Amino acid sequence: MQTRSKLLLSALFLTIVVFSCHRYVNHNFRQSYSDVNEMIHSDTTKVPFFKVHFKNGNVSILEKWEINKSRDTIIGQGKLYDFNRLQIEEGGLSFSVDEIAIVETNQLEAIKSKDKERIAALSVLTGANVVLDVFCITNPKACFGSCPTFYVDENSLIHSANAEGFSSSTSPCFEKKDIDPLQYSTSSNVFILTMKNEALETHMVNELYIDAVLKHKNENVYIDKSNNYYKSNQSYRPTTATVENKDIRSKISRLDDIEYFSTTDSTDLFAQEEIIIEFDHLPEGEFGLTLNYRQTLLTTFLFYTGISYMGDEAVDYVAKMETDGLMRLVVQNHLDKFGKIKLSYWDSNSKEWKHIEEFDEKGPIAKNLILAPILNKNPLEDKIKIKIELTKGLWRLDYIGLNLIDAIADPITIYPSKIEVVDGANYTTEDIKSDDKNYLLSFPGNEFKFKFDLPETSSSQDHELFISSKGYYLEWIRQDWIKGKDIVKLNKMLLNDTQTWTDLAREFKTMEHEMETVFWNSKYSRIQ
């Protein structure tokens, strides 16, 4: 994710234009709406608040609250406002949890207990009173953000995460399953996987398991965009690989963390580039193009900039997205604003490029190793020529190769047999064994270890492992972002004002060179 990539912000922007711009025209509505927010956001680090956004558009601000024993009802003292933010009730109030879209609060400790997890799963922390690392203070738009990060061993190197889960699931309505390669194989019958929350976010994990693919030790296993698995024991490095006539083979020929990446255009964040790759001396057979890649911090910058412009209304927009199906559809349709990684091959017969696949796995943390089958295309004169189109400054490519596909593989799905809580609330494997209303909640600094029991293998075999995680996460809204509220700039972003986007390109250019350093040095383990 984000996590993580933040392409979802651009989708949210268009949504706000379509559904919410009327708020900025109607002065009376604007005033009553602002009055409610100002009531609770005057100093979010000192004055406790608990704001409940309901699915019908109403809002309640509670001074005192509790959840009943069955954990299905909130009881409290406060005020209830209708969609137009006109007060309709005051005093003792009671609401079903099922009526709630999103909760906004600065009371972290009040929602962390196990008996309040249904509320915590809907709660966005706003203006949480945390002391940020100096790296975040100097450049808050590059501060570390992630989805759940998964580790195979105790390696603590910066880029050591093997996977990150559900990268684009930034709210309950976008909850989804995400399968990622761990880039790890084992012949052991016991496997331990560590999951961490290393950002200022709340993670809600609904279901978690691994797919294990049995293979010979000399084979590799890859996954495609549709979650099909392929075995291969022969890979090919590029004969040529160029961008604007520059040779980039030294950057992309090995799985070695040496990445090819470009920088953004100084005035156009949507400028494109092409990579042309050729593979020679190939046998006949079915091939797949294999990429190992992650995102840059461009979309992280845009995500945090947008939240800053929304200020104390950011959570209101999240709540609206939760309750409006058409809004969610617009968001989903707008996810391609910055473009995907587009793959094509050169057809020598028709003398044109033929489409293969498009990739858009989000997240700037763990690399995603994925295969795109080139179906029914035997090499002509033992050669294949590939074109990769992508947005400049948006992607970091570690490896590009070609694999001869030997067979389609069937995975074994294995759920955890045990959970060890290193830091966090106590959960059992039943909480994550099915797609239901049970969640494992993870707060900043929490860490869990999952034990998996694998089938026995022969001496010449092992299992290639892939992690499947289903859930969503909620970003904490920091005090500095709230102070940066600027609806005029937000509206110009929303309306695709040319000058505004040019200014954003120039602003990002001033910090692009340091974004990675700031990001990786502001992980939660470094927050005081």
KOLMAR-858950 format. One record per residue (C-alpha): residue in three letters; residue number from 1; x, y, z. Coordinates in Angstrom, 3 decimals, m for minus. Layout:
N
REC/ALA/NUM/X/Y/Z
...
***
This chain:
528
REC/MET/1/0.000/0.000/0.000
REC/GLN/2/m0.805/3.261/m0.446
REC/THR/3/1.712/1.293/1.593
REC/ARG/4/2.307/1.913/0.052
REC/SER/5/1.180/3.559/m3.077
REC/LYS/6/m1.182/6.434/m2.826
REC/LEU/7/m2.769/6.439/m6.278
REC/LEU/8/m6.143/6.240/m4.549
REC/LEU/9/m5.875/9.936/m3.764
REC/SER/10/m6.281/10.961/m7.379
REC/ALA/11/m9.434/8.862/m7.500
REC/LEU/12/m10.714/10.515/m4.364
REC/PHE/13/m10.028/13.908/m5.890
REC/LEU/14/m12.273/13.281/m8.902
REC/THR/15/m14.928/11.859/m6.627
REC/ILE/16/m14.976/15.013/m4.551
REC/VAL/17/m15.420/17.080/m7.690
REC/VAL/18/m18.381/15.031/m8.865
REC/PHE/19/m20.174/14.653/m5.554
REC/SER/20/m19.008/17.340/m3.162
REC/CYS/21/m18.182/20.599/m4.906
REC/HIS/22/m21.664/21.929/m4.094
REC/ARG/23/m20.476/22.244/m0.506
REC/TYR/24/m18.164/25.055/m1.523
REC/VAL/25/m20.935/26.962/m3.306
REC/ASN/26/m23.583/26.934/m0.622
REC/HIS/27/m22.247/29.389/1.947
REC/ASN/28/m24.755/28.537/4.673
REC/PHE/29/m24.001/24.840/4.385
REC/ARG/30/m20.289/25.580/4.268
REC/GLN/31/m20.506/27.609/7.470
REC/SER/32/m22.494/25.067/9.467
REC/TYR/33/m20.263/22.301/8.205
REC/SER/34/m17.118/24.195/9.249
REC/ASP/35/m18.544/25.128/12.626
REC/VAL/36/m18.909/21.451/13.578
REC/ASN/37/m15.341/20.667/12.550
REC/GLU/38/m13.909/23.726/14.289
REC/MET/39/m15.696/22.658/17.458
REC/ILE/40/m13.545/19.546/17.697
REC/HIS/41/m10.395/20.450/15.775
REC/SER/42/m9.342/23.615/17.582
REC/ASP/43/m6.548/21.666/19.250
REC/THR/44/m6.709/17.972/18.513
REC/THR/45/m3.693/17.141/20.664
REC/LYS/46/m5.299/18.393/23.884
REC/VAL/47/m9.096/18.364/23.616
REC/PRO/48/m10.530/14.811/23.376
REC/PHE/49/m13.209/14.246/20.762
REC/PHE/50/m15.188/11.372/19.266
REC/LYS/51/m16.992/12.131/15.996
REC/VAL/52/m19.243/9.473/14.496
REC/HIS/53/m20.034/9.580/10.757
REC/PHE/54/m23.184/7.597/9.941
REC/LYS/55/m24.113/5.852/6.714
REC/ASN/56/m27.130/8.148/6.272
REC/GLY/57/m24.927/11.278/6.319
REC/ASN/58/m25.645/12.289/9.917
REC/VAL/59/m22.845/13.088/12.366
REC/SER/60/m22.655/12.814/16.140
REC/ILE/61/m20.075/14.337/18.483
REC/LEU/62/m19.872/12.424/21.749
REC/GLU/63/m18.207/13.662/24.931
REC/LYS/64/m18.550/10.379/26.805
REC/TRP/65/m19.174/7.001/25.213
REC/GLU/66/m18.979/3.281/25.754
REC/ILE/67/m19.870/0.135/23.849
REC/ASN/68/m22.290/m2.398/25.293
REC/LYS/69/m21.306/m5.949/26.216
REC/SER/70/m22.490/m7.418/22.929
REC/ARG/71/m20.336/m4.819/21.155
REC/ASP/72/m23.114/m3.863/18.759
REC/THR/73/m24.240/m0.529/20.258
REC/ILE/74/m22.546/2.731/21.246
REC/ILE/75/m24.050/4.596/24.187
REC/GLY/76/m22.973/8.119/24.995
REC/GLN/77/m23.604/11.778/25.783
REC/GLY/78/m23.376/14.341/23.017
REC/LYS/79/m25.010/15.979/20.019
REC/LEU/80/m26.462/14.622/16.790
REC/TYR/81/m26.406/16.620/13.523
REC/ASP/82/m28.173/15.910/10.232
REC/PHE/83/m26.544/15.892/6.778
REC/ASN/84/m26.634/19.718/6.656
REC/ARG/85/m24.908/19.843/10.064
REC/LEU/86/m27.984/21.233/11.783
REC/GLN/87/m28.381/19.982/15.360
REC/ILE/88/m31.325/17.607/15.737
REC/GLU/89/m30.706/15.981/19.137
REC/GLU/90/m28.667/16.446/22.337
REC/GLY/91/m28.143/14.450/25.522
REC/GLY/92/m28.120/10.679/25.950
REC/LEU/93/m27.673/8.973/22.579
REC/SER/94/m27.532/5.357/21.424
REC/PHE/95/m26.447/4.039/17.999
REC/SER/96/m26.023/0.655/16.387
REC/VAL/97/m22.450/m0.011/15.264
REC/ASP/98/m23.886/m1.209/11.949
REC/GLU/99/m25.140/2.342/11.311
REC/ILE/100/m21.602/3.760/11.461
REC/ALA/101/m19.523/4.505/8.363
REC/ILE/102/m16.377/5.964/9.968
REC/VAL/103/m15.344/7.264/13.404
REC/GLU/104/m12.963/10.185/13.815
REC/THR/105/m11.157/10.559/17.131
REC/ASN/106/m7.885/11.507/18.802
REC/GLN/107/m8.355/9.026/21.653
REC/LEU/108/m6.058/6.156/20.724
REC/GLU/109/m6.038/4.463/24.121
REC/ALA/110/m9.832/4.624/24.272
REC/ILE/111/m10.199/2.375/21.217
REC/LYS/112/m7.277/m0.039/21.657
REC/SER/113/m8.918/m2.476/24.073
REC/LYS/114/m10.082/m5.805/22.641
REC/ASP/115/m13.711/m5.201/23.634
REC/LYS/116/m13.799/m2.052/21.498
REC/GLU/117/m12.239/m3.497/18.357
REC/ARG/118/m15.414/m3.088/16.265
REC/ILE/119/m15.115/0.643/16.881
REC/ALA/120/m11.353/0.666/16.355
REC/ALA/121/m11.863/m1.046/12.991
REC/LEU/122/m13.807/2.030/11.850
REC/SER/123/m11.737/4.690/13.574
REC/VAL/124/m9.412/7.213/11.952
REC/LEU/125/m7.004/8.853/14.408
REC/THR/126/m6.931/12.600/13.741
REC/GLY/127/m4.252/14.829/15.202
REC/ALA/128/m2.911/11.984/17.310
REC/ASN/129/m0.461/13.272/19.883
REC/VAL/130/2.700/11.552/18.661
REC/VAL/131/6.231/12.874/18.436
REC/LEU/132/7.578/12.355/14.924
REC/ASP/133/11.136/11.564/13.966
REC/VAL/134/13.200/14.495/12.687
REC/PHE/135/12.971/13.035/9.178
REC/CYS/136/9.166/13.428/9.208
REC/ILE/137/9.386/16.921/10.625
REC/THR/138/11.722/18.135/7.882
REC/ASN/139/9.641/16.611/5.087
REC/PRO/140/6.171/15.484/6.257
REC/LYS/141/5.133/14.574/2.694
REC/ALA/142/7.745/11.809/2.636
REC/CYS/143/7.008/10.298/6.047
REC/PHE/144/6.828/6.493/6.104
REC/GLY/145/3.501/4.865/5.364
REC/SER/146/2.749/1.227/4.700
REC/CYS/147/0.240/m1.557/4.710
REC/PRO/148/1.029/m4.603/6.867
REC/THR/149/4.634/m5.597/6.147
REC/PHE/150/5.652/m9.267/6.152
REC/TYR/151/9.089/m10.678/6.990
REC/VAL/152/10.420/m14.190/6.515
REC/ASP/153/13.282/m13.800/8.990
REC/GLU/154/14.633/m11.324/11.523
REC/ASN/155/16.491/m9.268/8.919
REC/SER/156/16.190/m5.591/9.882
REC/LEU/157/17.702/m4.046/6.760
REC/ILE/158/15.740/m1.168/5.257
REC/HIS/159/14.478/m3.037/2.188
REC/SER/160/14.069/m6.408/3.894
REC/ALA/161/10.262/m6.680/3.860
REC/ASN/162/9.256/m9.688/1.763
REC/ALA/163/5.744/m8.396/1.038
REC/GLU/164/3.165/m5.747/1.922
REC/GLY/165/m0.523/m6.573/2.141
REC/PHE/166/m3.632/m5.035/0.494
REC/SER/167/m1.748/m1.921/m0.635
REC/SER/168/m4.677/0.008/m2.108
REC/SER/169/m7.304/m0.840/0.541
REC/THR/170/m7.385/2.549/2.233
REC/SER/171/m10.834/2.235/3.849
REC/PRO/172/m13.428/m0.460/4.643
REC/CYS/173/m15.218/m0.107/1.293
REC/PHE/174/m11.986/m0.937/m0.545
REC/GLU/175/m11.214/m4.066/1.459
REC/LYS/176/m9.788/m6.760/m0.802
REC/LYS/177/m7.551/m9.812/m0.997
REC/ASP/178/m3.945/m9.366/m2.082
REC/ILE/179/m1.613/m12.255/m2.995
REC/ASP/180/2.098/m11.449/m3.020
REC/PRO/181/5.220/m13.552/m3.638
REC/LEU/182/7.454/m13.854/m0.588
REC/GLN/183/10.342/m14.702/m2.950
REC/TYR/184/11.201/m17.503/m0.552
REC/SER/185/11.246/m21.295/m0.782
REC/THR/186/11.753/m23.894/1.942
REC/SER/187/11.878/m27.649/2.453
REC/SER/188/11.082/m27.331/6.165
REC/ASN/189/7.700/m28.478/7.463
REC/VAL/190/7.448/m25.400/9.731
REC/PHE/191/7.367/m21.844/8.440
REC/ILE/192/7.265/m18.652/10.566
REC/LEU/193/6.077/m15.352/9.072
REC/THR/194/6.274/m12.023/10.923
REC/MET/195/3.746/m9.234/10.337
REC/LYS/196/4.466/m5.671/11.507
REC/ASN/197/2.710/m2.317/11.596
REC/GLU/198/5.504/0.168/10.936
REC/ALA/199/3.494/3.312/10.177
REC/LEU/200/0.987/5.689/11.738
REC/GLU/201/m1.980/3.599/10.621
REC/THR/202/m4.475/1.073/11.920
REC/HIS/203/m4.449/m2.242/10.042
REC/MET/204/m7.480/m4.542/9.928
REC/VAL/205/m6.607/m8.095/8.807
REC/ASN/206/m9.656/m10.165/7.935
REC/GLU/207/m8.087/m13.304/6.462
REC/LEU/208/m4.503/m14.522/6.114
REC/TYR/209/m2.968/m17.668/4.628
REC/ILE/210/m0.099/m18.825/2.434
REC/ASP/211/m0.160/m20.566/m0.925
REC/ALA/212/2.588/m23.193/m1.073
REC/VAL/213/3.617/m24.553/m4.480
REC/LEU/214/5.590/m27.810/m4.516
REC/LYS/215/8.532/m27.677/m6.935
REC/HIS/216/11.919/m29.167/m7.696
REC/LYS/217/14.813/m27.253/m6.192
REC/ASN/218/16.042/m26.095/m9.592
REC/GLU/219/12.643/m24.675/m10.530
REC/ASN/220/11.175/m21.237/m9.927
REC/VAL/221/7.497/m20.448/m9.408
REC/TYR/222/5.854/m17.209/m10.532
REC/ILE/223/2.385/m15.716/m10.193
REC/ASP/224/0.528/m13.679/m12.795
REC/LYS/225/m1.986/m10.849/m12.481
REC/SER/226/m4.894/m13.326/m12.281
REC/ASN/227/m3.206/m15.333/m9.491
REC/ASN/228/m2.253/m18.259/m11.707
REC/TYR/229/1.016/m20.032/m10.866
REC/TYR/230/3.707/m21.090/m13.350
REC/LYS/231/6.799/m23.264/m13.001
REC/SER/232/9.971/m22.462/m14.907
REC/ASN/233/13.521/m23.797/m14.806
REC/GLN/234/14.966/m21.594/m17.519
REC/SER/235/15.286/m17.811/m17.533
REC/TYR/236/16.830/m15.432/m20.066
REC/ARG/237/18.453/m12.051/m19.542
REC/PRO/238/17.951/m9.201/m22.003
REC/THR/239/20.354/m8.972/m24.923
REC/THR/240/19.578/m5.257/m25.124
REC/ALA/241/17.599/m2.947/m22.823
REC/THR/242/17.457/0.765/m23.574
REC/VAL/243/15.674/3.931/m22.516
REC/GLU/244/16.244/6.865/m24.876
REC/ASN/245/19.227/4.952/m26.312
REC/LYS/246/20.773/4.440/m22.843
REC/ASP/247/21.737/0.879/m21.894
REC/ILE/248/20.079/m0.124/m18.593
REC/ARG/249/20.935/m3.853/m18.534
REC/SER/250/23.184/m3.437/m15.484
REC/LYS/251/20.153/m2.194/m13.532
REC/ILE/252/17.553/m4.781/m14.501
REC/SER/253/19.328/m8.060/m15.354
REC/ARG/254/19.503/m9.485/m11.811
REC/LEU/255/17.408/m9.710/m8.642
REC/ASP/256/19.853/m7.603/m6.678
REC/ASP/257/18.145/m4.408/m5.364
REC/ILE/258/19.973/m2.340/m7.985
REC/GLU/259/16.995/m0.590/m9.565
REC/TYR/260/16.344/1.313/m12.744
REC/PHE/261/14.221/4.388/m12.154
REC/SER/262/13.834/7.736/m13.824
REC/THR/263/12.959/11.094/m12.325
REC/THR/264/9.750/12.977/m12.986
REC/ASP/265/9.343/15.624/m15.628
REC/SER/266/9.833/19.051/m14.033
REC/THR/267/6.459/20.359/m15.276
REC/ASP/268/4.391/17.280/m16.192
REC/LEU/269/3.830/14.497/m13.637
REC/PHE/270/2.132/12.350/m16.293
REC/ALA/271/4.990/12.321/m18.822
REC/GLN/272/5.715/8.845/m20.218
REC/GLU/273/8.832/6.889/m21.178
REC/GLU/274/9.529/3.645/m23.058
REC/ILE/275/11.905/0.773/m22.376
REC/ILE/276/12.788/m1.391/m25.386
REC/ILE/277/14.135/m4.864/m24.583
REC/GLU/278/15.294/m7.709/m26.811
REC/PHE/279/15.913/m11.355/m25.958
REC/ASP/280/17.953/m13.526/m28.352
REC/HIS/281/18.846/m17.229/m28.758
REC/LEU/282/15.496/m18.498/m27.505
REC/PRO/283/14.077/m22.012/m28.015
REC/GLU/284/10.525/m22.674/m29.116
REC/GLY/285/7.934/m22.668/m26.339
REC/GLU/286/5.600/m20.554/m24.232
REC/PHE/287/7.254/m17.647/m22.467
REC/GLY/288/6.429/m15.194/m19.726
REC/LEU/289/7.912/m11.763/m19.146
REC/THR/290/8.934/m11.409/m15.495
REC/LEU/291/9.192/m8.091/m13.628
REC/ASN/292/10.316/m7.309/m10.101
REC/TYR/293/9.252/m3.782/m9.231
REC/ARG/294/7.839/m1.294/m6.736
REC/GLN/295/6.608/2.291/m6.826
REC/THR/296/8.492/5.489/m6.087
REC/LEU/297/7.326/8.068/m3.532
REC/LEU/298/5.515/10.243/m6.097
REC/THR/299/2.050/9.074/m5.123
REC/THR/300/2.935/9.241/m1.417
REC/PHE/301/3.738/12.915/m1.931
REC/LEU/302/0.442/13.531/m3.738
REC/PHE/303/m1.559/11.596/m1.153
REC/TYR/304/m0.200/13.594/1.764
REC/THR/305/m0.514/16.871/m0.161
REC/GLY/306/m4.174/16.153/m0.857
REC/ILE/307/m4.912/15.236/2.759
REC/SER/308/m3.220/18.435/3.850
REC/TYR/309/m5.429/20.520/1.541
REC/MET/310/m8.545/18.736/2.865
REC/GLY/311/m7.484/19.538/6.411
REC/ASP/312/m10.087/18.791/9.042
REC/GLU/313/m12.537/17.563/6.372
REC/ALA/314/m10.421/14.618/5.194
REC/VAL/315/m12.323/12.061/7.255
REC/ASP/316/m15.648/13.506/6.095
REC/TYR/317/m14.676/12.581/2.546
REC/VAL/318/m13.681/9.073/3.606
REC/ALA/319/m17.075/8.704/5.303
REC/LYS/320/m18.860/9.873/2.157
REC/MET/321/m16.971/7.315/0.095
REC/GLU/322/m18.116/4.584/2.490
REC/THR/323/m21.783/5.387/1.958
REC/ASP/324/m22.046/6.159/m1.748
REC/GLY/325/m21.735/3.274/m4.210
REC/LEU/326/m21.545/5.558/m7.229
REC/MET/327/m18.732/7.464/m5.581
REC/ARG/328/m16.791/4.238/m5.076
REC/LEU/329/m17.319/3.358/m8.726
REC/VAL/330/m15.909/6.697/m9.808
REC/VAL/331/m12.933/6.140/m7.520
REC/GLN/332/m12.240/2.714/m9.001
REC/ASN/333/m12.522/4.035/m12.553
REC/HIS/334/m10.064/6.821/m11.815
REC/LEU/335/m7.264/4.676/m10.429
REC/ASP/336/m5.414/4.805/m13.738
REC/LYS/337/m4.735/8.529/m13.598
REC/PHE/338/m0.971/8.029/m13.588
REC/GLY/339/m1.024/4.966/m15.799
REC/LYS/340/0.026/1.363/m15.414
REC/ILE/341/3.113/m0.462/m16.595
REC/LYS/342/2.092/m1.488/m20.121
REC/LEU/343/3.753/m4.454/m21.837
REC/SER/344/3.756/m5.147/m25.599
REC/TYR/345/5.708/m7.392/m27.972
REC/TRP/346/6.734/m6.649/m31.556
REC/ASP/347/4.862/m8.726/m34.130
REC/SER/348/7.194/m9.043/m37.115
REC/ASN/349/4.408/m10.325/m39.349
REC/SER/350/1.993/m7.434/m38.849
REC/LYS/351/4.788/m4.932/m38.147
REC/GLU/352/3.084/m3.590/m35.027
REC/TRP/353/3.201/m3.794/m31.244
REC/LYS/354/0.784/m6.311/m29.715
REC/HIS/355/m0.542/m5.860/m26.173
REC/ILE/356/0.550/m8.389/m23.527
REC/GLU/357/m0.514/m7.111/m20.089
REC/GLU/358/m0.694/m4.123/m17.737
REC/PHE/359/0.631/m4.056/m14.163
REC/ASP/360/m0.242/m1.619/m11.395
REC/GLU/361/0.621/m3.343/m8.104
REC/LYS/362/0.797/m0.530/m5.586
REC/GLY/363/3.319/0.071/m2.832
REC/PRO/364/6.804/1.578/m2.472
REC/ILE/365/8.095/m0.948/0.085
REC/ALA/366/8.294/m4.598/m0.957
REC/LYS/367/9.060/m5.513/m4.545
REC/ASN/368/6.453/m7.436/m6.476
REC/LEU/369/7.739/m10.299/m8.640
REC/ILE/370/5.136/m11.053/m11.291
REC/LEU/371/4.927/m12.855/m14.629
REC/ALA/372/2.973/m11.888/m17.749
REC/PRO/373/2.390/m14.871/m20.069
REC/ILE/374/3.119/m14.192/m23.739
REC/LEU/375/0.572/m16.659/m25.060
REC/ASN/376/0.739/m18.338/m28.473
REC/LYS/377/3.895/m16.437/m29.419
REC/ASN/378/6.851/m18.609/m30.345
REC/PRO/379/10.027/m16.576/m30.929
REC/LEU/380/10.561/m15.546/m34.561
REC/GLU/381/14.157/m16.267/m35.547
REC/ASP/382/14.837/m17.076/m31.859
REC/LYS/383/14.128/m13.482/m30.785
REC/ILE/384/11.449/m11.568/m28.829
REC/LYS/385/11.275/m7.774/m28.695
REC/ILE/386/9.391/m6.132/m25.798
REC/LYS/387/8.208/m2.572/m25.176
REC/ILE/388/7.448/m1.328/m21.642
REC/GLU/389/5.560/1.967/m21.312
REC/LEU/390/5.386/3.695/m17.929
REC/THR/391/5.064/7.076/m16.226
REC/LYS/392/8.402/8.759/m15.605
REC/GLY/393/9.407/8.831/m11.962
REC/LEU/394/6.604/6.504/m10.801
REC/TRP/395/8.239/3.042/m10.900
REC/ARG/396/11.465/1.405/m9.713
REC/LEU/397/12.410/m1.734/m11.688
REC/ASP/398/14.779/m4.249/m10.121
REC/TYR/399/14.538/m7.039/m12.682
REC/ILE/400/13.151/m7.721/m16.160
REC/GLY/401/13.605/m11.209/m17.582
REC/LEU/402/12.047/m13.849/m19.792
REC/ASN/403/11.060/m17.287/m18.525
REC/LEU/404/10.270/m20.444/m20.427
REC/ILE/405/7.023/m21.767/m18.925
REC/ASP/406/7.224/m25.471/m18.083
REC/ALA/407/3.858/m26.021/m16.432
REC/ILE/408/0.932/m24.424/m14.649
REC/ALA/409/1.117/m25.150/m10.908
REC/ASP/410/m1.559/m25.786/m8.291
REC/PRO/411/m0.970/m24.249/m4.835
REC/ILE/412/m1.799/m25.712/m1.441
REC/THR/413/m3.617/m23.220/0.769
REC/ILE/414/m2.393/m23.282/4.377
REC/TYR/415/m3.790/m21.239/7.265
REC/PRO/416/m1.749/m20.426/10.386
REC/SER/417/m1.719/m23.063/13.102
REC/LYS/418/m0.597/m20.589/15.769
REC/ILE/419/m0.205/m16.845/16.395
REC/GLU/420/2.510/m15.490/18.666
REC/VAL/421/1.795/m11.940/19.838
REC/VAL/422/5.074/m10.044/20.099
REC/ASP/423/3.316/m6.705/20.591
REC/GLY/424/m0.434/m6.151/20.455
REC/ALA/425/m3.726/m7.622/21.625
REC/ASN/426/m4.233/m11.366/21.871
REC/TYR/427/m5.792/m13.001/18.835
REC/THR/428/m6.339/m16.598/17.798
REC/THR/429/m6.114/m18.220/14.389
REC/GLU/430/m9.918/m18.253/14.233
REC/ASP/431/m9.882/m14.464/13.853
REC/ILE/432/m8.144/m14.672/10.462
REC/LYS/433/m9.240/m18.044/9.067
REC/SER/434/m12.217/m16.885/7.043
REC/ASP/435/m13.748/m13.894/5.314
REC/ASP/436/m16.124/m12.750/8.051
REC/LYS/437/m16.659/m9.941/10.580
REC/ASN/438/m13.690/m10.990/12.709
REC/TYR/439/m10.481/m8.983/12.326
REC/LEU/440/m7.005/m8.895/13.742
REC/LEU/441/m6.328/m5.229/14.534
REC/SER/442/m2.783/m3.934/14.424
REC/PHE/443/m1.696/m0.527/15.740
REC/PRO/444/1.658/1.230/15.181
REC/GLY/445/4.466/m0.850/16.643
REC/ASN/446/2.414/m4.066/16.853
REC/GLU/447/4.037/m7.293/15.719
REC/PHE/448/2.639/m10.805/15.228
REC/LYS/449/4.303/m14.095/14.249
REC/PHE/450/2.309/m16.725/12.351
REC/LYS/451/3.259/m20.408/12.346
REC/PHE/452/2.399/m22.505/9.282
REC/ASP/453/2.674/m26.305/9.103
REC/LEU/454/3.851/m27.374/5.633
REC/PRO/455/3.581/m30.833/4.054
REC/GLU/456/6.656/m33.035/3.951
REC/THR/457/8.844/m32.870/0.833
REC/SER/458/11.403/m35.172/m0.755
REC/SER/459/15.101/m34.326/m0.695
REC/SER/460/14.877/m32.823/m4.207
REC/GLN/461/11.801/m30.681/m3.569
REC/ASP/462/10.703/m27.636/m1.620
REC/HIS/463/7.775/m25.208/m1.454
REC/GLU/464/7.658/m21.748/m3.018
REC/LEU/465/5.578/m19.508/m0.732
REC/PHE/466/3.085/m16.723/m1.430
REC/ILE/467/1.185/m14.683/1.179
REC/SER/468/m2.515/m13.917/0.817
REC/SER/469/m3.880/m11.149/3.038
REC/LYS/470/m7.371/m9.654/3.018
REC/GLY/471/m8.260/m6.457/4.854
REC/TYR/472/m7.880/m2.698/4.815
REC/TYR/473/m6.089/0.072/6.671
REC/LEU/474/m6.890/3.574/7.936
REC/GLU/475/m4.327/6.360/7.746
REC/TRP/476/m3.871/8.557/10.803
REC/ILE/477/m4.418/12.249/10.033
REC/ARG/478/m1.560/14.232/11.547
REC/GLN/479/m1.883/17.622/13.181
REC/ASP/480/0.449/19.310/10.682
REC/TRP/481/m1.751/18.162/7.806
REC/ILE/482/m4.860/19.675/9.385
REC/LYS/483/m3.090/23.011/9.717
REC/GLY/484/m2.328/22.993/5.986
REC/LYS/485/m5.978/23.134/4.926
REC/ASP/486/m6.455/24.986/1.637
REC/ILE/487/m9.763/24.354/m0.122
REC/VAL/488/m8.893/26.719/m2.988
REC/LYS/489/m5.814/24.673/m3.875
REC/LEU/490/m7.753/21.459/m3.386
REC/ASN/491/m10.428/22.597/m5.842
REC/LYS/492/m7.797/23.508/m8.419
REC/MET/493/m6.266/20.066/m8.079
REC/LEU/494/m9.702/18.521/m8.456
REC/LEU/495/m10.470/20.496/m11.581
REC/ASN/496/m7.127/19.548/m13.151
REC/ASP/497/m5.976/23.138/m13.283
REC/THR/498/m2.860/23.104/m15.468
REC/GLN/499/m0.908/25.635/m13.431
REC/THR/500/m1.673/23.870/m10.157
REC/TRP/501/m0.403/20.535/m11.462
REC/THR/502/2.657/22.232/m12.916
REC/ASP/503/3.321/23.744/m9.486
REC/LEU/504/2.962/20.287/m7.900
REC/ALA/505/5.480/18.890/m10.364
REC/ARG/506/7.923/21.643/m9.462
REC/GLU/507/7.350/21.178/m5.732
REC/PHE/508/7.959/17.447/m5.975
REC/LYS/509/11.112/18.105/m7.981
REC/THR/510/12.591/20.045/m5.062
REC/MET/511/12.324/17.008/m2.756
REC/GLU/512/12.433/14.065/m5.185
REC/HIS/513/16.131/13.442/m4.561
REC/GLU/514/15.617/12.929/m0.817
REC/MET/515/12.213/11.223/m0.715
REC/GLU/516/13.562/7.673/m0.401
REC/THR/517/15.992/8.605/2.369
REC/VAL/518/13.342/10.413/4.398
REC/PHE/519/10.771/7.664/3.845
REC/TRP/520/12.933/4.758/4.966
REC/ASN/521/14.413/6.624/7.929
REC/SER/522/10.974/7.484/9.340
REC/LYS/523/9.639/3.951/9.861
REC/TYR/524/7.687/3.557/13.090
REC/SER/525/10.632/1.882/14.803
REC/ARG/526/12.334/5.266/14.562
REC/ILE/527/9.392/7.281/15.916
REC/GLN/528/9.882/8.324/19.503
***
